[in-house]
Amino acid sequence: MAYVNMFAVMKGIRQETGVISSADIVNTAAGKFGHANGQPITNVALNANQWISLLTVEFFYDFLVAAYTAGGNITANYGGGGAAITGLISAANSVGAATDKNVILVPLATAGINPPLQTGISLVSSAAFTQPGTAAGFIRYTVTYRVLSN
């Protein structure tokens, strides 16, 4: 049986954490969660021959006062406007919920994915959430990934 050095395997794993504020959840400007291309959740400088291999996106929706309305399914995508690279979570089970929600998004396993070079990961909703007047919840996220080179 071959010996595997788990520290060497884990060495290339990176994590980033952040918060998507109440204002950004409904903000439809570029670079914000409410925009069609979503909000970037990785902030790593990639060289011309590097790409990100996503492991997981975990987020906690902290419900406060009222639920956001409208909204759509949430996925992690490569860059702005790229196709979903994870399964989805519905609006009702995430940011549209009237309670706290823990969410784990993992890469799709139904087909291989060709990750684009020099492209980060964004958290994207298929439709913008709206502010009913008193919603104040926010998202805390952790994205776990590796940076690979060709």
HUCORFEN-V42530 format. One record per pair of residues at least 4 apart in sequence whose ideal C-beta (glycine too) atoms are under 6 Angstrom apart, sorted by the first residue. I is the first residue (numbers start at 1). J is the second residue. D is the distance in whole Angstrom. If there is no record, write none. Layout:
# HUCORFEN-V42530
{{I & J & D} {I & J & D}}
This chain:
# HUCORFEN-V42530
{{6 & 10 & 6} {12 & 146 & 5} {13 & 146 & 6} {14 & 145 & 6} {15 & 142 & 6} {15 & 144 & 5} {16 & 42 & 6} {16 & 143 & 5} {17 & 142 & 5} {18 & 141 & 6} {19 & 138 & 6} {19 & 140 & 5} {20 & 24 & 5} {20 & 33 & 5} {20 & 39 & 6} {20 & 139 & 4} {21 & 138 & 5} {22 & 136 & 5} {22 & 138 & 5} {23 & 27 & 6} {24 & 32 & 5} {24 & 33 & 5} {25 & 33 & 5} {25 & 129 & 5} {26 & 34 & 5} {26 & 129 & 5} {26 & 130 & 6} {26 & 131 & 5} {27 & 32 & 4} {27 & 34 & 5} {28 & 34 & 4} {28 & 35 & 5} {28 & 128 & 5} {30 & 35 & 5} {32 & 39 & 6} {33 & 39 & 4} {34 & 128 & 4} {37 & 80 & 3} {37 & 81 & 5} {38 & 122 & 4} {38 & 123 & 5} {38 & 124 & 3} {39 & 123 & 6} {40 & 120 & 5} {40 & 122 & 5} {41 & 121 & 6} {41 & 123 & 5} {41 & 141 & 6} {41 & 143 & 5} {42 & 120 & 4} {42 & 121 & 5} {42 & 143 & 6} {46 & 50 & 4} {46 & 118 & 5} {49 & 149 & 5} {49 & 150 & 5} {50 & 147 & 6} {50 & 149 & 5} {51 & 115 & 4} {51 & 117 & 5} {51 & 148 & 6} {52 & 145 & 5} {53 & 146 & 5} {53 & 148 & 5} {54 & 107 & 5} {54 & 121 & 6} {54 & 145 & 5} {55 & 144 & 4} {55 & 145 & 6} {56 & 106 & 6} {56 & 144 & 5} {57 & 76 & 5} {57 & 105 & 4} {57 & 143 & 5} {58 & 104 & 5} {58 & 142 & 5} {59 & 103 & 5} {59 & 139 & 5} {59 & 141 & 4} {60 & 102 & 6} {60 & 140 & 5} {61 & 94 & 6} {61 & 95 & 5} {61 & 101 & 4} {61 & 139 & 6} {62 & 100 & 6} {62 & 137 & 6} {62 & 138 & 6} {63 & 99 & 5} {63 & 100 & 5} {63 & 137 & 5} {64 & 136 & 4} {64 & 137 & 5} {65 & 134 & 5} {65 & 136 & 5} {66 & 132 & 6} {66 & 134 & 4} {66 & 135 & 5} {67 & 96 & 6} {67 & 98 & 4} {68 & 95 & 5} {68 & 96 & 6} {68 & 129 & 4} {68 & 135 & 5} {69 & 130 & 5} {69 & 132 & 5} {70 & 129 & 6} {70 & 130 & 4} {71 & 91 & 4} {71 & 95 & 6} {71 & 96 & 5} {71 & 125 & 6} {71 & 127 & 6} {71 & 129 & 4} {72 & 91 & 6} {72 & 125 & 5} {72 & 126 & 3} {72 & 127 & 3} {73 & 88 & 4} {73 & 90 & 6} {73 & 126 & 5} {74 & 89 & 5} {74 & 94 & 5} {74 & 125 & 5} {75 & 84 & 4} {75 & 86 & 5} {75 & 88 & 5} {75 & 124 & 6} {76 & 85 & 6} {76 & 86 & 4} {76 & 105 & 5} {76 & 121 & 6} {76 & 123 & 6} {77 & 82 & 5} {77 & 84 & 6} {77 & 122 & 5} {77 & 124 & 5} {78 & 82 & 4} {78 & 85 & 6} {78 & 116 & 6} {78 & 119 & 5} {79 & 119 & 4} {85 & 107 & 6} {85 & 113 & 6} {86 & 105 & 4} {86 & 106 & 6} {86 & 107 & 6} {89 & 93 & 5} {89 & 94 & 5} {89 & 103 & 5} {91 & 96 & 4} {92 & 96 & 5} {94 & 101 & 5} {94 & 103 & 6} {95 & 129 & 6} {97 & 101 & 5} {121 & 143 & 6} {131 & 135 & 6}}
